[in-house]
Amino acid sequence: MPTISFEKHELFELLGKTLSDEELNEIVNSMGVALEVITDSEITIEVFPNRPDLLSLRGFVRALKFFLGIDKPSLELSKKIKPAEKDFKVLIDKSVSKVRPYTACAIVKNLHLDDEKIKEIIQIQEKLHITFGRNRNKVAIGIYPLEKIKLPIRYLAKKPEDIRFVPLGETKEMSALEILEQHPKGKEYAHLLEGKELFPIFVDANDNVLSMPPIINSELTGKVTEQTKDVFIECSGFYFKDVLDGVNIITSALIDMDAEIYQMELVYPDGKRVTPDFSFEKMHLDLEYVKKYLGLEFKPKEIKQYLEKMGLIYDEKSSEVYIPPYRIDIIHPIDIVEDVAIGYGYNNFPSELSPVFSVAEESKEAILARKIRESLIAHELIEVKNYCLSNPNDETNGILKSWEVVNLRNSWSIDFSVLRRSLIPSILNTFKRNKHYEYPQKIFEIGTVFIPKKNTILEEERLCVALAGSDADYTKIRQILDALARDFDLNLEYNEYNDKMFIEGRSAKVFLKETGKELAVIGELHPQVLENFTIQQPVALFELELKPLLEFLLDKGF
């Protein structure tokens, strides 16, 4: 989990009171935040990834004031944002639609910066990049001195050879490809633009390049100093809600620096939007729902008190909870119940013995999975975990299959609109996301797949082991499967098997000799499959069903 450090004197100055180390430790841990290190001059806290609003000194102090009752949350926050002025516009060109299609922006004025505040702004930007932004893949953030920019701003995409500017920290002009090959940040994040025909850029009304997201800002317009009073902020990404959340979190922290926040008008090809948006989301909270999960019956005024400690507003009459724009972790009523529990205090819950006496035991399935993990890790493989949700193209055309998949009725995105039919697309996407790391790469995943059958959906637990690298072939992947078989005293039989997903003559079906049951498929992936996932190294893998293996082992007294 991410950590962030604060100077004690700054924390206490903003808080308006001094706390002893013991008090600070107790309060911070009661808030659901881990206090990692505390010294005479500094504290370091560990923040859960779902609370990016705490990744700045101002954001943490805001939450601390609510928890201590020094301040109370207010709907007036939305009044602290000012409407867009005449040229406060960003024109989004349709050329970015296939690269990085969305942006959310803001203008911030009357900043009174010093060295500590600049460090804080840079820190929240970088921490959001790493956590909420998934290392700039999901969201990338740029902050620019407004005095060096002529409005309005355009967000568009161009061919890499047509993009030239001086990147931050350099003195000479470079092309987009030169930046990816030579600049430290370019080399670090080049994989995010790999394979793209067009690269996104922000330019001002004078055609000066502000940045090439998600890589680097321009030296001309991208450096904030103590003399900077006004800034332009942009977040770019693949989903509008993500970039909106990002700009809301940053501008909320800057409001606590007494800055003035102005909205910007975003002119998309299909319509206009305005950001930041400080409107509060409403969510109904049923008191019986709270009782069901916490086992305690609270009165409405108590719920109000506990939620105020967590920065939420509760209307006792309507049972509606008002959620501030920076609390992006609250997506379901159960998240509010968690805040009630934290506000009440976990230490205050009564200790009761369960009326049911039972002795816990690890399931046979869990034991098998654990032993498989231990065996594969001993062979220097790394375990990965992927979502059970996938997209229809990866699950079918991507691996040259025409089988049926389970579609979600109300999916928010095409990228997560089906249940995965196989672990293979998940494994290949892991390789795709990690092409910038050295080879060979050896990974495995144990997870659930979903197979439609008549009017039902079958769930199967599977294991997929994959090798990627110049020497990845059928022989090497079979060596791993044979080693796994020896560890479990299995006798395997390999029968030739042709499937478009694999190279002809380099694949097989695997059976248990004792039972004759099919256990796995194994082989070298066809070049077309690799091309579909933009993987430039050979890949060999096997996918194994765990149920027949477990049934066989149970018969042997496992």
Buried (B, 14 or more C-beta within 10 A) or exposed (E): EBEBEBBBEBBBEBBEEEBEEEEBBBBBBBBBBBBBEBEEEBBBBBBBEBBBBBBBBBBBBBBBBBBBEEBEBEEEBEEBBEEBBEEBBBBBBEBBBEBBBBBBBBBBBEBEBEEEBBEBBEBBBBBBBBBBBBBBBBBBBBBBBBEBBBBBBBBBBBEBEEBEBBBBEBEEEBBBBBBBEEBEBBBBBBBBBEEBEBBBBBBBBEEBBBBBBBBBBBBBBBBBEEEBBBBBBBBBBBBBEBBBBBBBBBBBBBBBBEBBBBBBBBBBEEEEBBBBBBBBEEBEBEBEBBEEEBEBEBEBEBBBBBBBBBBBBBBEEEBBBBBBBBBBBBEEBEBBBBBBBBBBEEEEEEEEEEEEEEEEEEEEEEBBBEBBBEBBEEBEBEEBEBEBBBBBBBBBEBBBBEEEBBEEEEEEEEBBBBBBBBBBBBBBBBBBBBBEEEBBBBBBBBBEBBBBEEEEEEEBBBBBBBBBBEEBBBEBBBEBBEEBBEBBEBEBEBEEBEBEBBBEEBBBBBBBEEBEBBBBBBBBBBEEBBEBBEBEBBBBBBBBBBEBBBEBBEEEEB
